Amino acid sequence: MVTASMPFLRSISATHVVLECEEGVEGPISYERELVVRKEPFEGCVSMMEVVARALRVLERDERVGAEVEEALVRVLRVMVGFQREHLKPGMKARVKMKKKKERRIEEGDD
């Protein structure tokens, strides 16, 4: 069945869409460091909500409306991060650094 469907599946395969950008070039981060609680694994990463906000801004035909949509979504994210910050226990790390299990065991003294 799959073999018979291959010509059709190839015809509807994913189309790669590339926005104008230079791969491998890091630009300035447009969001404040106040969003420290929601830090992503690596410097320069952004949350899915920030990605959606930026995409909607770019895709909106009216630049003013796009900017308003992006700001509204980022405002909601700030509120969520503020809520997280308020309920973070004293002395608790915001996010454990992502490491391999073996590296964490060595740091913790487990052999």
C-alpha positions as CSV (number, residue, x, y, z in Angstrom):
1,M,0.0,0.0,0.0
2,V,2.8,2.4,0.9
3,T,4.7,1.6,-2.3
4,A,1.6,2.4,-4.4
5,S,1.2,5.7,-2.5
6,M,4.7,6.9,-2.9
7,P,4.2,9.1,-6.0
8,F,1.3,10.8,-4.2
9,L,3.3,11.2,-0.9
10,R,6.2,12.7,-2.8
11,S,4.0,15.2,-4.4
12,I,2.7,16.5,-1.1
13,S,6.0,16.4,0.8
14,A,7.0,19.2,3.0
15,T,8.0,22.4,1.3
16,H,10.9,24.3,2.9
17,V,10.2,27.9,3.6
18,V,13.1,30.1,4.3
19,L,12.7,33.6,5.6
20,E,15.5,36.0,4.7
21,C,18.3,35.4,7.2
22,E,21.9,34.4,7.4
23,E,22.4,31.0,9.0
24,G,24.9,30.8,11.7
25,V,24.9,34.6,12.4
26,E,23.7,35.5,15.8
27,G,22.0,38.8,16.1
28,P,21.0,40.8,19.2
29,I,18.4,39.2,21.5
30,S,15.3,41.3,21.4
31,Y,13.8,40.3,24.7
32,E,15.0,41.5,28.1
33,R,16.9,39.3,30.5
34,E,14.0,39.7,33.0
35,L,12.7,36.5,31.5
36,V,15.5,34.6,33.3
37,V,13.2,32.0,34.8
38,R,12.2,30.6,31.4
39,K,15.8,30.4,30.1
40,E,16.3,27.9,27.3
41,P,19.1,25.4,27.2
42,F,21.5,27.5,25.2
43,E,22.3,31.2,24.9
44,G,20.3,32.8,22.2
45,C,17.4,30.3,22.3
46,V,13.9,31.6,22.7
47,S,10.7,30.0,23.9
48,M,8.1,28.7,21.5
49,M,5.8,31.6,22.5
50,E,8.5,34.1,21.4
51,V,8.9,32.2,18.1
52,V,5.2,32.3,17.5
53,A,5.0,36.0,18.4
54,R,7.8,36.9,16.0
55,A,6.4,34.7,13.2
56,L,3.0,36.3,13.5
57,R,4.6,39.8,13.4
58,V,6.5,38.8,10.2
59,L,3.5,37.1,8.6
60,E,1.0,39.9,9.3
61,R,0.5,42.2,6.3
62,D,-0.1,45.3,8.4
63,E,3.1,46.0,10.2
64,R,1.3,47.9,13.0
65,V,-1.0,45.0,13.7
66,G,1.9,42.6,13.6
67,A,3.8,44.6,16.2
68,E,0.7,44.7,18.4
69,V,0.2,41.0,18.2
70,E,3.8,40.3,19.0
71,E,3.7,42.7,22.0
72,A,0.5,41.1,23.3
73,L,2.0,37.6,23.3
74,V,5.3,38.7,24.9
75,R,3.3,40.6,27.5
76,V,1.5,37.4,28.4
77,L,4.8,35.6,28.6
78,R,6.2,38.2,31.0
79,V,3.1,37.7,33.3
80,M,3.7,33.9,33.2
81,V,7.4,34.4,34.1
82,G,6.5,36.8,36.9
83,F,4.1,34.2,38.3
84,Q,6.9,31.6,38.2
85,R,9.4,34.0,39.9
86,E,6.9,34.7,42.7
87,H,6.4,31.0,43.4
88,L,10.1,30.0,43.1
89,K,11.3,28.6,46.4
90,P,14.3,30.5,48.0
91,G,17.6,28.9,47.1
92,M,16.0,26.8,44.3
93,K,17.8,27.0,41.0
94,A,15.6,28.3,38.1
95,R,16.7,25.4,35.8
96,V,19.2,22.7,36.0
97,K,21.9,23.0,33.4
98,M,21.3,20.4,30.8
99,K,24.1,17.9,30.9
100,K,24.6,14.2,30.2
101,K,23.7,11.9,33.0
102,K,27.3,10.7,33.3
103,E,28.5,14.3,33.8
104,R,25.9,15.0,36.5
105,R,26.8,11.8,38.4
106,I,30.5,12.8,38.4
107,E,29.6,16.3,39.7
108,E,27.4,14.8,42.4
109,G,30.1,12.3,43.4
110,D,28.3,9.2,42.3
111,D,30.6,6.8,40.6
